[in-house]
């Protein structure tokens, strides 16, 4: 991943959000929005 694309990861780390917590949030939002399984990729 290039430095230009790392800004989100750096901001989340600075805020104390782990990758695991972020992925859990993404899964919860996808479920809440009832997105199809194909959108997960």
N, CA, C, O and CB atoms as a CASP TS submission, in Angstrom:
PFRMAT TS
TARGET T0000
AUTHOR 0000-0000-0000
METHOD Language model
MODEL 1
PARENT N/A
ATOM      1  N   UNK     1       0.844  -1.165   0.000  1.00  0.00           N
ATOM      2  CA  UNK     1       0.000   0.000   0.000  1.00  0.00           C
ATOM      3  C   UNK     1       0.895   1.235   0.000  1.00  0.00           C
ATOM      4  O   UNK     1       1.826   1.334   0.799  1.00  0.00           O
ATOM      5  CB  UNK     1      -0.963  -0.006   1.215  1.00  0.00           C
ATOM      6  N   UNK     2       0.614   2.160  -0.885  1.00  0.00           N
ATOM      7  CA  UNK     2       1.443   3.358  -0.978  1.00  0.00           C
ATOM      8  C   UNK     2       1.137   4.311   0.174  1.00  0.00           C
ATOM      9  O   UNK     2       0.102   4.200   0.831  1.00  0.00           O
ATOM     10  CB  UNK     2       1.223   4.063  -2.329  1.00  0.00           C
ATOM     11  N   UNK     3       2.047   5.240   0.405  1.00  0.00           N
ATOM     12  CA  UNK     3       1.861   6.218   1.478  1.00  0.00           C
ATOM     13  C   UNK     3       0.598   7.044   1.263  1.00  0.00           C
ATOM     14  O   UNK     3      -0.082   7.421   2.217  1.00  0.00           O
ATOM     15  CB  UNK     3       3.077   7.142   1.575  1.00  0.00           C
ATOM     16  N   UNK     4       0.297   7.317   0.002  1.00  0.00           N
ATOM     17  CA  UNK     4      -0.888   8.116  -0.320  1.00  0.00           C
ATOM     18  C   UNK     4      -2.158   7.404   0.123  1.00  0.00           C
ATOM     19  O   UNK     4      -3.129   8.062   0.498  1.00  0.00           O
ATOM     20  CB  UNK     4      -0.947   8.411  -1.825  1.00  0.00           C
ATOM     21  N   UNK     5      -2.173   6.081   0.089  1.00  0.00           N
ATOM     22  CA  UNK     5      -3.372   5.308   0.421  1.00  0.00           C
ATOM     23  C   UNK     5      -3.434   4.900   1.895  1.00  0.00           C
ATOM     24  O   UNK     5      -4.390   4.239   2.302  1.00  0.00           O
ATOM     25  CB  UNK     5      -3.435   4.072  -0.446  1.00  0.00           C
ATOM     26  N   UNK     6      -2.446   5.273   2.698  1.00  0.00           N
ATOM     27  CA  UNK     6      -2.402   4.850   4.096  1.00  0.00           C
ATOM     28  C   UNK     6      -3.061   5.853   5.047  1.00  0.00           C
ATOM     29  O   UNK     6      -3.062   5.621   6.256  1.00  0.00           O
ATOM     30  CB  UNK     6      -0.970   4.629   4.512  1.00  0.00           C
ATOM     31  N   UNK     7      -3.607   6.934   4.555  1.00  0.00           N
ATOM     32  CA  UNK     7      -4.117   7.967   5.446  1.00  0.00           C
ATOM     33  C   UNK     7      -5.228   7.459   6.348  1.00  0.00           C
ATOM     34  O   UNK     7      -5.270   7.831   7.521  1.00  0.00           O
ATOM     35  CB  UNK     7      -4.612   9.137   4.644  1.00  0.00           C
ATOM     36  N   UNK     8      -6.129   6.625   5.846  1.00  0.00           N
ATOM     37  CA  UNK     8      -7.227   6.131   6.672  1.00  0.00           C
ATOM     38  C   UNK     8      -6.695   5.237   7.787  1.00  0.00           C
ATOM     39  O   UNK     8      -7.098   5.376   8.942  1.00  0.00           O
ATOM     40  CB  UNK     8      -8.248   5.365   5.812  1.00  0.00           C
ATOM     41  N   UNK     9      -5.799   4.329   7.449  1.00  0.00           N
ATOM     42  CA  UNK     9      -5.219   3.442   8.459  1.00  0.00           C
ATOM     43  C   UNK     9      -4.495   4.240   9.528  1.00  0.00           C
ATOM     44  O   UNK     9      -4.592   3.923  10.714  1.00  0.00           O
ATOM     45  CB  UNK     9      -4.259   2.442   7.812  1.00  0.00           C
ATOM     46  N   UNK    10      -3.780   5.258   9.126  1.00  0.00           N
ATOM     47  CA  UNK    10      -3.050   6.082  10.089  1.00  0.00           C
ATOM     48  C   UNK    10      -3.998   6.865  10.990  1.00  0.00           C
ATOM     49  O   UNK    10      -3.758   6.976  12.192  1.00  0.00           O
ATOM     50  CB  UNK    10      -2.117   7.043   9.360  1.00  0.00           C
ATOM     51  N   UNK    11      -5.057   7.400  10.430  1.00  0.00           N
ATOM     52  CA  UNK    11      -6.026   8.159  11.226  1.00  0.00           C
ATOM     53  C   UNK    11      -6.763   7.250  12.202  1.00  0.00           C
ATOM     54  O   UNK    11      -7.007   7.637  13.345  1.00  0.00           O
ATOM     55  CB  UNK    11      -7.033   8.871  10.310  1.00  0.00           C
ATOM     56  N   UNK    12      -7.117   6.055  11.765  1.00  0.00           N
ATOM     57  CA  UNK    12      -7.787   5.112  12.661  1.00  0.00           C
ATOM     58  C   UNK    12      -6.862   4.692  13.794  1.00  0.00           C
ATOM     59  O   UNK    12      -7.294   4.600  14.944  1.00  0.00           O
ATOM     60  CB  UNK    12      -8.263   3.879  11.885  1.00  0.00           C
ATOM     61  N   UNK    13      -5.597   4.437  13.484  1.00  0.00           N
ATOM     62  CA  UNK    13      -4.626   4.066  14.508  1.00  0.00           C
ATOM     63  C   UNK    13      -4.436   5.208  15.501  1.00  0.00           C
ATOM     64  O   UNK    13      -4.335   4.983  16.707  1.00  0.00           O
ATOM     65  CB  UNK    13      -3.280   3.687  13.865  1.00  0.00           C
ATOM     66  N   UNK    14      -4.389   6.414  14.992  1.00  0.00           N
ATOM     67  CA  UNK    14      -4.225   7.587  15.862  1.00  0.00           C
ATOM     68  C   UNK    14      -5.412   7.742  16.811  1.00  0.00           C
ATOM     69  O   UNK    14      -5.259   8.191  17.947  1.00  0.00           O
ATOM     70  CB  UNK    14      -4.059   8.863  15.016  1.00  0.00           C
ATOM     71  N   UNK    15      -6.605   7.361  16.324  1.00  0.00           N
ATOM     72  CA  UNK    15      -7.805   7.452  17.148  1.00  0.00           C
ATOM     73  C   UNK    15      -7.975   6.240  18.062  1.00  0.00           C
ATOM     74  O   UNK    15      -8.902   6.195  18.871  1.00  0.00           O
ATOM     75  CB  UNK    15      -9.025   7.601  16.265  1.00  0.00           C
ATOM     76  N   UNK    16      -7.083   5.262  17.936  1.00  0.00           N
ATOM     77  CA  UNK    16      -7.145   4.095  18.802  1.00  0.00           C
ATOM     78  C   UNK    16      -8.091   3.015  18.318  1.00  0.00           C
ATOM     79  O   UNK    16      -8.520   2.173  19.107  1.00  0.00           O
ATOM     80  CB  UNK    16      -7.544   4.510  20.159  1.00  0.00           C
ATOM     81  N   UNK    17      -8.426   3.022  17.029  1.00  0.00           N
ATOM     82  CA  UNK    17      -9.325   2.023  16.456  1.00  0.00           C
ATOM     83  C   UNK    17      -8.486   0.925  15.820  1.00  0.00           C
ATOM     84  O   UNK    17      -7.662   1.188  14.945  1.00  0.00           O
ATOM     85  CB  UNK    17     -10.292   2.663  15.409  1.00  0.00           C
ATOM     86  N   UNK    18      -8.701  -0.310  16.267  1.00  0.00           N
ATOM     87  CA  UNK    18      -7.948  -1.426  15.710  1.00  0.00           C
ATOM     88  C   UNK    18      -8.556  -1.868  14.381  1.00  0.00           C
ATOM     89  O   UNK    18      -9.693  -1.525  14.057  1.00  0.00           O
ATOM     90  CB  UNK    18      -7.912  -2.601  16.702  1.00  0.00           C
ATOM     91  N   UNK    19      -7.782  -2.630  13.625  1.00  0.00           N
ATOM     92  CA  UNK    19      -8.283  -3.163  12.358  1.00  0.00           C
ATOM     93  C   UNK    19      -9.486  -4.060  12.607  1.00  0.00           C
ATOM     94  O   UNK    19     -10.454  -4.046  11.847  1.00  0.00           O
ATOM     95  CB  UNK    19      -7.176  -3.942  11.616  1.00  0.00           C
ATOM     96  N   UNK    20      -9.415  -4.840  13.678  1.00  0.00           N
ATOM     97  CA  UNK    20     -10.515  -5.747  14.023  1.00  0.00           C
ATOM     98  C   UNK    20     -11.805  -4.967  14.323  1.00  0.00           C
ATOM     99  O   UNK    20     -12.884  -5.351  13.874  1.00  0.00           O
ATOM    100  CB  UNK    20     -10.127  -6.619  15.238  1.00  0.00           C
ATOM    101  N   UNK    21     -11.685  -3.878  15.079  1.00  0.00           N
ATOM    102  CA  UNK    21     -12.859  -3.052  15.382  1.00  0.00           C
ATOM    103  C   UNK    21     -13.419  -2.410  14.110  1.00  0.00           C
ATOM    104  O   UNK    21     -14.635  -2.333  13.933  1.00  0.00           O
ATOM    105  CB  UNK    21     -12.497  -1.962  16.410  1.00  0.00           C
ATOM    106  N   UNK    22     -12.539  -1.956  13.238  1.00  0.00           N
ATOM    107  CA  UNK    22     -12.976  -1.330  11.995  1.00  0.00           C
ATOM    108  C   UNK    22     -13.709  -2.330  11.105  1.00  0.00           C
ATOM    109  O   UNK    22     -14.746  -2.008  10.524  1.00  0.00           O
ATOM    110  CB  UNK    22     -11.779  -0.738  11.247  1.00  0.00           C
ATOM    111  N   UNK    23     -13.169  -3.545  11.000  1.00  0.00           N
ATOM    112  CA  UNK    23     -13.820  -4.564  10.178  1.00  0.00           C
ATOM    113  C   UNK    23     -15.182  -4.959  10.771  1.00  0.00           C
ATOM    114  O   UNK    23     -16.128  -5.224  10.029  1.00  0.00           O
ATOM    115  CB  UNK    23     -12.912  -5.808  10.049  1.00  0.00           C
ATOM    116  N   UNK    24     -15.279  -4.997  12.082  1.00  0.00           N
ATOM    117  CA  UNK    24     -16.558  -5.276  12.740  1.00  0.00           C
ATOM    118  C   UNK    24     -17.576  -4.183  12.447  1.00  0.00           C
ATOM    119  O   UNK    24     -18.751  -4.465  12.210  1.00  0.00           O
ATOM    120  CB  UNK    24     -16.363  -5.416  14.251  1.00  0.00           C
ATOM    121  N   UNK    25     -17.119  -2.938  12.466  1.00  0.00           N
ATOM    122  CA  UNK    25     -17.994  -1.821  12.129  1.00  0.00           C
ATOM    123  C   UNK    25     -18.481  -1.931  10.685  1.00  0.00           C
ATOM    124  O   UNK    25     -19.662  -1.724  10.405  1.00  0.00           O
ATOM    125  CB  UNK    25     -17.266  -0.487  12.345  1.00  0.00           C
ATOM    126  N   UNK    26     -17.568  -2.258   9.771  1.00  0.00           N
ATOM    127  CA  UNK    26     -17.943  -2.392   8.361  1.00  0.00           C
ATOM    128  C   UNK    26     -18.967  -3.512   8.176  1.00  0.00           C
ATOM    129  O   UNK    26     -19.924  -3.357   7.417  1.00  0.00           O
ATOM    130  CB  UNK    26     -16.697  -2.664   7.496  1.00  0.00           C
ATOM    131  N   UNK    27     -18.772  -4.629   8.861  1.00  0.00           N
ATOM    132  CA  UNK    27     -19.711  -5.749   8.769  1.00  0.00           C
ATOM    133  C   UNK    27     -21.078  -5.354   9.315  1.00  0.00           C
ATOM    134  O   UNK    27     -22.106  -5.695   8.730  1.00  0.00           O
ATOM    135  CB  UNK    27     -19.171  -6.971   9.530  1.00  0.00           C
ATOM    136  N   UNK    28     -21.088  -4.642  10.426  1.00  0.00           N
ATOM    137  CA  UNK    28     -22.361  -4.204  11.010  1.00  0.00           C
ATOM    138  C   UNK    28     -23.093  -3.239  10.085  1.00  0.00           C
ATOM    139  O   UNK    28     -24.313  -3.321   9.941  1.00  0.00           O
ATOM    140  CB  UNK    28     -22.124  -3.542  12.371  1.00  0.00           C
ATOM    141  N   UNK    29     -22.357  -2.329   9.459  1.00  0.00           N
ATOM    142  CA  UNK    29     -22.992  -1.377   8.549  1.00  0.00           C
ATOM    143  C   UNK    29     -23.535  -2.069   7.294  1.00  0.00           C
ATOM    144  O   UNK    29     -24.609  -1.722   6.803  1.00  0.00           O
ATOM    145  CB  UNK    29     -21.996  -0.286   8.152  1.00  0.00           C
ATOM    146  N   UNK    30     -22.787  -3.047   6.784  1.00  0.00           N
ATOM    147  CA  UNK    30     -23.266  -3.796   5.612  1.00  0.00           C
ATOM    148  C   UNK    30     -24.534  -4.550   5.955  1.00  0.00           C
ATOM    149  O   UNK    30     -25.457  -4.622   5.143  1.00  0.00           O
ATOM    150  CB  UNK    30     -22.186  -4.776   5.104  1.00  0.00           C
ATOM    151  N   UNK    31     -24.588  -5.118   7.162  1.00  0.00           N
ATOM    152  CA  UNK    31     -25.793  -5.826   7.596  1.00  0.00           C
ATOM    153  C   UNK    31     -26.951  -4.864   7.769  1.00  0.00           C
ATOM    154  O   UNK    31     -28.076  -5.157   7.364  1.00  0.00           O
ATOM    155  CB  UNK    31     -25.537  -6.577   8.901  1.00  0.00           C
ATOM    156  N   UNK    32     -26.679  -3.726   8.365  1.00  0.00           N
ATOM    157  CA  UNK    32     -27.730  -2.738   8.596  1.00  0.00           C
ATOM    158  C   UNK    32     -28.312  -2.204   7.288  1.00  0.00           C
ATOM    159  O   UNK    32     -29.502  -1.901   7.200  1.00  0.00           O
ATOM    160  CB  UNK    32     -27.188  -1.586   9.427  1.00  0.00           C
ATOM    161  N   UNK    33     -27.461  -2.096   6.286  1.00  0.00           N
ATOM    162  CA  UNK    33     -27.900  -1.591   4.990  1.00  0.00           C
ATOM    163  C   UNK    33     -28.445  -2.692   4.092  1.00  0.00           C
ATOM    164  O   UNK    33     -28.935  -2.426   2.995  1.00  0.00           O
ATOM    165  CB  UNK    33     -26.759  -0.892   4.299  1.00  0.00           C
ATOM    166  N   UNK    34     -28.354  -3.948   4.574  1.00  0.00           N
ATOM    167  CA  UNK    34     -28.824  -5.120   3.838  1.00  0.00           C
ATOM    168  C   UNK    34     -28.166  -5.214   2.456  1.00  0.00           C
ATOM    169  O   UNK    34     -28.833  -5.481   1.456  1.00  0.00           O
ATOM    170  CB  UNK    34     -30.349  -5.074   3.692  1.00  0.00           C
ATOM    171  N   UNK    35     -26.861  -4.992   2.421  1.00  0.00           N
ATOM    172  CA  UNK    35     -26.130  -5.115   1.157  1.00  0.00           C
ATOM    173  C   UNK    35     -25.992  -6.582   0.789  1.00  0.00           C
ATOM    174  O   UNK    35     -25.883  -7.426   1.679  1.00  0.00           O
ATOM    175  CB  UNK    35     -24.736  -4.447   1.253  1.00  0.00           C
ATOM    176  N   UNK    36     -25.992  -6.909  -0.494  1.00  0.00           N
ATOM    177  CA  UNK    36     -25.816  -8.301  -0.904  1.00  0.00           C
ATOM    178  C   UNK    36     -24.391  -8.777  -0.615  1.00  0.00           C
ATOM    179  O   UNK    36     -23.479  -7.965  -0.460  1.00  0.00           O
ATOM    180  CB  UNK    36     -26.138  -8.465  -2.398  1.00  0.00           C
ATOM    181  N   UNK    37     -24.210 -10.090  -0.546  1.00  0.00           N
ATOM    182  CA  UNK    37     -22.893 -10.664  -0.260  1.00  0.00           C
ATOM    183  C   UNK    37     -21.836 -10.225  -1.273  1.00  0.00           C
ATOM    184  O   UNK    37     -20.664 -10.114  -0.914  1.00  0.00           O
ATOM    185  CB  UNK    37     -22.983 -12.181  -0.241  1.00  0.00           C
ATOM    186  N   UNK    38     -22.209  -9.975  -2.506  1.00  0.00           N
ATOM    187  CA  UNK    38     -21.267  -9.575  -3.541  1.00  0.00           C
ATOM    188  C   UNK    38     -20.615  -8.227  -3.215  1.00  0.00           C
ATOM    189  O   UNK    38     -19.518  -7.946  -3.698  1.00  0.00           O
ATOM    190  CB  UNK    38     -21.973  -9.504  -4.892  1.00  0.00           C
ATOM    191  N   UNK    39     -21.257  -7.408  -2.421  1.00  0.00           N
ATOM    192  CA  UNK    39     -20.708  -6.097  -2.069  1.00  0.00           C
ATOM    193  C   UNK    39     -19.556  -6.230  -1.078  1.00  0.00           C
ATOM    194  O   UNK    39     -18.778  -5.289  -0.927  1.00  0.00           O
ATOM    195  CB  UNK    39     -21.802  -5.200  -1.482  1.00  0.00           C
ATOM    196  N   UNK    40     -19.426  -7.351  -0.411  1.00  0.00           N
ATOM    197  CA  UNK    40     -18.360  -7.541   0.569  1.00  0.00           C
ATOM    198  C   UNK    40     -16.982  -7.588  -0.083  1.00  0.00           C
ATOM    199  O   UNK    40     -15.990  -7.207   0.539  1.00  0.00           O
ATOM    200  CB  UNK    40     -18.599  -8.815   1.355  1.00  0.00           C
ATOM    201  N   UNK    41     -16.913  -8.040  -1.297  1.00  0.00           N
ATOM    202  CA  UNK    41     -15.629  -8.128  -1.993  1.00  0.00           C
ATOM    203  C   UNK    41     -15.182  -6.733  -2.340  1.00  0.00           C
ATOM    204  O   UNK    41     -14.119  -6.556  -2.935  1.00  0.00           O
ATOM    205  CB  UNK    41     -15.724  -9.011  -3.267  1.00  0.00           C
TER
END
